[in-house]
């Protein structure tokens, strides 16, 4: 059943690890997920019943209060719906288990972590069941006990994780962001060569490198006037980000991510 888990785990793309946690560190993914989940969560859910040819709100029905007022004892309706949509956006599936009272009436709704939940089949009855891990214990629920909303998929049962589908785009975006962080934390560019006309000892070479980094490396030192002695020359070896289309790469990644979430 391992292949059924929706957890994307860790994959390496463009030389970096890509998973649901560091993907949320991308501003485009975070923004798209928030705008979708918060917009949905702000909309009220009403339960209606038919009255002849008309309909009216079924405020006295026990399900009405679960959907509209209080899904459980620890969440507001807004947080409940937002949690479901956050899971849906990142993992491609959202799950909520229905808690029943002794009369088999729904009395609470509890979101399940999509990364720890998957759909399976009962080997005896052949019916669909849901398995999830909670507090290091494997729990099973029948299909009547779970509300499951799959995203885009091919079998009508399980949604696809957009992170898996867009792994290359995410990998490039994460790699670009990490490169940008490293570049700007090292204001003297990625590497430089100091040329000395003579021969210097190992001790002098170590001291020269340390003093150069202390004086000129880092954002706060990026515009200082550089003084070189004894006929030394400085040769920068790295390609500036604008020449390497650093900004364009970040823009392209943001556009691809927004397109995937269908967010302008």
N, C-alpha and C positions, 0 to 999 in steps of 0.2 A: 504493500500500500504506500510505499515511500513516494512513488512517482505521482501519487494523487495529491500530495501536499501542495498548497498554493504558495508556501514560503519560497521566495526566489533564492534564498541562501546568498552565497557570494560567488560572483563570476568576475573574471578578469577580462576587461576590454580596454584597448588602447593603453595597456600597461598599468591599469589601476583596478582596484576592487570595486565592483558595482553591486549594491544591494539596496533594499528599500530604505535603509537608514541614511546612507550618504546621498542617495538620490533626492531625498527630501531636503538635503542641504542646498540643492540647486534652487535659486530664487524662482525660476520659472515653474518648476514642479510644485513648490510650496504655494506659490500664488494661485496656480490653476486649481490645485486641490482645495484651497481655502474658498475660492470664489464659487466653486461648484457646491461644496458641502455646506457652506454658510448660507448660500442662497436657498438651497433646498430646505435647510433646517429652519429658516425664518418663515416658511410657508406653513400655515396650520393644516392639520389633517382632521377632516370631519367624517363621521359615520352617518349615512342616511338610510332611511327606511321608506318603502313605498306606501303611499296613501292614495289608493285608487290610481289615477293617472298622474298624480303628483308625487312629490317626495318631500320629506322633512327630516331635520336632524334628529337622530335617535339618541338624544342626550341621556336617557335612562338605561340604555344598553351598557353592560359592563365594559365592552370593548371601547366604547366612546371615550371614557376617561383615560384608558391606557394610551390611546393614540393622540388625544388632544391635551390631556392635563398632566398625567403622571405615569410614565411607562414602568417605573420601579421606584424604590425608596431612596436611591442615591443619584438619580439623574433627572434633569429637567427634560421636557420634550425636545428642546433645542439641542442640548448636548447629545441626547440619544440619537436623533436623526443625523447630526453632524458626524458622530462616531461611525454610524453605518456607512455614510457616504465617503468618509476618509478611507475606510477599508475597501470600499468599492472602487475608488479611484486608483489606489495603489496596487491592490491585489486582484482586482477584477471580480470580486465576490464580496457580498455582505451577508452576514448571518445574525439572526436573533433567535434565541430559544424562548419558547413560551412556557411560563410557569403556570400550572393549573391548581385550583383549589380541590377540596374533596368532592365537590359536585362536578368536577371536570369543566369548570369555567375558567377562562383566562384571568389571571390576577396580576401578572407582571410580565414584562418583556426585558430580556437581558442580552445585550450584544455579545457576540463571540468574536474572538480575534481570528481574522481570516488567515493569518499566517500559521495558525495552529489548528485549522479546521478543514476538513475535506469531505467529499461525498463518497460513499461506498455502497456496496450491495450486501444485504444479509445473505450469507451462504445457504441458509436453510429455506427462507421464504422467497428470496430473490427480490425483496422490496428494498427501496432506497433508504439508506440510513445515513446519519451524520456522525462523524467522529471528531472529537476535539480534545485538546490537552488543557487542563486547568489544574493549577497547583500540583504539577508533575503527575497528574492522574489522567488516564485515558477514559473519556466519557463517551457514551453512545446515546443518540436520540433518534426517534423515529421521524419520518418525514412530516407527520402531523404535529410534531413538537417544535419544528424549526421554520422560521421565515427565511427564505434564501432568495436573494436577488442577484443573479449572475449578470455580468457585463457581456461584452462581445465574446462570442465563442462559436463552436462548430457543432456541438452535440446537444445543445439546448439544456444541458445540465450544469456544466462548469464553465465559468467565465475565464477568459485569458488575462493573465497579469500584463498590464501595459509595459511594465518594466522588462519583462521577458521579450515582448514583441519589439520593443524599441531599444534593445540592449546596446546596439552600436552607437545610436545617438546619445544615449545616456552616458556611455563610456567616454565618448569624445567630450561631452560637456563636463563631466567630472574631471577628466584629465586636463582640460583647458583651464578649469577653475583652479586646480592644484598647481598648474604651471604658473598661473597669474599670481597666486599666493607666494610661491617661491621667488618669482621674479621681483615682486615689489618688496619682499623682505630682504632682498639682496640688491640694493640700489645700484651697485657698481656693475650690474649685468651679471650674467651667469658665470663667465670666466674671463680672466684677463691674463696677458703675458707681460711680465716685466723683463725687459732685456737689459742686461748689464754688459758693458764692453769688456770687462775682465772676468776673472774667476774668483768666486767668493766661497768661503767655507760653509759647511753644513750649518754651523751655529748662526752665522750671519744670514744665511738663506732663511732659516726659521724665524729669526727676529724680524727680518725685512717683511716676510709674509704677514706676520702677526701685526706689525705696526701699520702696514698698508690696510689690512682689513679693519683695524680699529679706527683709522682715520677716515676711510672713504667708503666703507661698506655700510649698507642700511639706508632707508629712506631719508633719515634726518641728515645724512652726509652726502646725499646724491648730487648736490650742486656746489660742493666745496671746490675751491681752487686747488689743483693737485700740484705738489712740488716734488720734482724728481732730481736726485743728486747723482754725481759721478757719471754723467753721461748716460743715465738709464733712459729707456724708452718704454712707453706703455702701448700695448697692442690689444685692443678688445677683440675677443674671439667669437662672441655670441651674436646672433642675428637679432636686431631690435624687434619687439613684438609687432610694431606696425608693419614692418617689412615682411614678417612671417604671417601676416593677416590674422593676428591674435584677436583683435576686436571683431573682425568679420566672422571668425569661427564661433565666437561667443554669441553673436547675433543669430547666426544660422542655427545653432543649437536651440536657442530660445524659440525661434520660429517653428522648428520641428516639434518641440515639446508642446507648444501652444496648439499647433495643428492637431497633434495626437489627442489632446484633451478637448478639442473643439472650442477653444477659448480664443477670442480675438487678441 
